[in-house]
């Protein structure tokens, strides 16, 4: 992702659903004006969800997600249908494409029911409608709140479809800042960013980029240093910074080298608040105190990446867990879009910061944990707790700090 690009996690996610050969790919190509999806008369051309970040006027930055047919058959087809339904967990606006010559089927109605249960805004698109009269189309659409008849072949009503999709986007949703509301103009913030084998060469990771931008929005200053240079940098400053924000893996060192009168927290904790999950994840970390032999813990990451020899999720956190709990616990791991549908066997979920997941999907995962009565926390909260720094890292949020203190 370029420095000037809107992160995928902050874009409106538009999921395109429908039966095989309903014209999902053709509709995507029509509304984007590009050949983003493969079009074929062969059923089941789209075998896995395919995402594409782009600009879609009049909506702006979006992620378009083309999905397999919801009527796919056989054992493999059932897995594809399951993948399509999983896409709903990160969909902000659902577009159901229906073959107008066939009308709504049981699969279409089942999907609409699931969309409504998840309270997702949606549009029903009757494609291939060029040969149907207005009365015939109206009969097809009985009981549907938002529908439109289009033809991806002729371009009929494609512009109106774009406007209808844009109208479903939430326009008045309040957004929690990352850090700017905690700062005053001209405040100094020191960001601790380790540069090691796991750090992407030539760029900063997404939370670091976004935090720097948020600091600038507050008209404050950001000073970025490596963990090995933190102590010397703080001594050289004429005035102490308002706040030190550290990568969670450097938490222990940052705590040791940051004077007690300077606020200290981590990127992961800031993003927990940014996505509205801070209270739940703070409460979840308390489950560490009750773990015992034989308990199973899920360590889950929202992205897939090349794992280094000292990977945080599969190496460091398991080692810290063993040292902190002194218990013989069982560990399971997931990454990317995979997240277990049955969480009942877990005593705790430790999730990454979710910087690549949009807000809807992260909240879905947390709600699944709540529904299963399984505590959930994130990497930053976990690391702060096992290193004895959690209370200090939450001082910047008095409403939370007072409760745990």
C-alpha positions, 0 to 999 in steps of 0.5 A, spaced: 500 500 500 502 506 498 503 512 503 497 516 499 492 510 499 486 509 503 488 503 507 483 497 505 481 496 512 478 503 512 474 503 505 467 501 504 467 493 503 462 492 497 460 484 497 457 482 490 453 475 491 448 471 487 447 464 484 452 462 478 451 465 471 447 471 474 452 476 472 455 478 478 462 479 474 459 482 469 455 487 474 462 488 477 465 490 470 459 494 469 459 499 475 467 499 475 468 501 468 473 496 468 475 488 466 476 486 474 472 480 474 472 474 469 466 473 465 464 466 462 458 462 460 461 457 464 458 456 471 462 457 477 468 461 474 469 465 480 471 459 485 474 464 491 472 471 493 476 476 490 477 483 493 479 489 489 481 496 492 479 501 488 475 508 487 468 508 486 464 514 484 460 517 487 462 513 494 470 514 494 475 508 496 472 501 496 473 494 496 469 490 491 469 483 493 466 478 487 464 471 490 463 464 488 455 462 486 451 461 492 448 455 489 454 451 487 454 444 488 457 438 490 462 437 496 467 442 493 461 447 491 459 447 499 465 449 501 465 455 496 458 457 498 461 457 505 466 462 503 461 466 500 457 467 506 463 468 510 464 474 506 458 477 509 462 478 516 466 484 512 461 486 508 458 494 509 454 494 503 451 487 500 449 487 492 445 481 490 445 479 483 439 476 480 438 473 473 431 477 472 429 471 467 429 466 473 427 471 478 428 470 486 430 463 488 430 459 495 438 461 495 437 468 494 431 469 499 436 465 504 442 470 503 437 476 504 435 473 510 442 472 513 444 479 510 438 482 514 440 478 520 447 481 520 444 488 519 447 489 513 445 494 508 443 491 501 441 492 494 438 487 489 440 487 482 435 484 477 440 483 471 439 481 464 432 485 464 433 488 457 427 483 455 423 484 461 417 490 461 416 494 467 410 490 470 414 484 470 420 487 473 415 490 479 412 483 480 419 480 481 421 485 486 415 484 491 417 485 498 424 487 497 426 494 499 432 496 495 432 493 488 433 495 481 433 492 474 439 493 470 443 490 464 450 489 464 450 487 457 447 494 454 449 498 460 441 499 462 441 503 469 448 501 471 449 509 473 443 509 477 445 502 480 452 506 482 448 511 485 443 506 489 449 503 492 452 509 494 446 511 498 446 505 502 453 507 505 453 510 512 454 517 512 453 520 519 457 514 523 462 517 528 469 515 528 474 514 534 480 517 532 487 513 533 490 519 538 489 526 535 483 527 540 489 526 546 493 531 543 494 539 543 497 543 538 505 543 538 505 536 542 511 532 541 509 524 540 515 519 540 514 513 536 518 507 537 519 503 531 523 497 531 527 495 525 529 488 524 528 482 520 520 482 521 520 489 519 518 490 511 524 493 508 523 500 505 516 502 509 512 502 515 507 498 517 500 500 516 498 502 524 505 506 524 503 510 518 496 511 520 498 514 527 503 519 524 497 522 520 493 522 526 498 526 530 499 531 524 491 532 524 492 534 531 497 539 529 502 535 533 509 533 532 511 526 531 518 523 532 520 516 529 526 512 533 528 505 533 527 502 540 535 502 541 535 509 540 529 511 545 533 513 551 538 517 548 533 521 544 529 522 550 535 525 553 536 530 547 530 533 547 529 540 550 522 538 553 519 531 554 514 529 549 507 528 551 506 521 549 511 515 547 507 510 543 511 503 542 511 497 538 508 492 542 514 487 542 519 493 544 514 494 550 518 492 556 524 496 553 520 502 552 517 502 559 524 501 562 527 507 558 521 512 558 520 516 565 514 515 569 512 522 568 511 521 560 505 517 558 506 510 554 502 506 550 502 502 544 500 502 537 495 495 538 492 499 544 490 505 540 487 501 535 483 497 540 480 504 542 480 506 534 476 500 532 471 501 539 474 494 542 478 497 548 474 495 554 472 488 551 479 487 550 482 489 557 477 485 560 479 479 556 486 479 558 484 478 565 482 471 563 490 469 563 490 469 571 485 463 571 488 459 565 490 451 567 493 445 565 489 442 559 486 449 557 486 451 549 488 458 547 486 460 540 492 465 537 489 469 531 491 473 526 487 477 521 492 477 515 497 472 512 504 474 512 511 470 511 513 468 518 520 469 521 524 465 525 522 469 531 514 470 529 510 474 534 504 470 534 507 463 533 513 463 537 514 469 542 506 469 545 507 462 546 513 463 550 510 468 554 504 464 555 508 459 558 512 463 562 507 467 565 501 462 566 506 456 568 501 451 565 501 446 560 496 449 555 494 447 548 495 452 542 491 453 536 493 458 530 489 461 525 490 467 520 487 471 514 480 470 513 479 463 517 476 464 524 473 458 527 465 458 527 465 454 534 469 457 539 466 453 545 473 449 546 477 455 547 478 459 554 481 465 551 482 468 544 489 472 543 488 476 537 492 481 533 491 488 532 486 487 526 489 493 522 488 489 515 481 487 518 475 492 517 471 494 523 465 490 521 469 484 521 473 485 527 467 487 531 464 480 528 470 476 531 469 479 538 461 478 538 462 471 536 467 470 542 462 474 546 456 469 544 460 463 546 462 466 553 470 466 551 474 472 553 478 475 547 484 480 548 489 482 543 497 482 542 498 489 545 494 488 551 497 481 552 504 483 552 503 489 556 499 484 561 505 479 562 510 484 562 507 488 568 505 494 564 498 494 562 496 499 568 501 504 565 499 503 558 492 505 559 493 511 564 492 515 557 485 513 558 482 515 565 475 511 564 479 505 563 484 506 568 480 507 574 476 501 573 482 496 573 486 500 578 
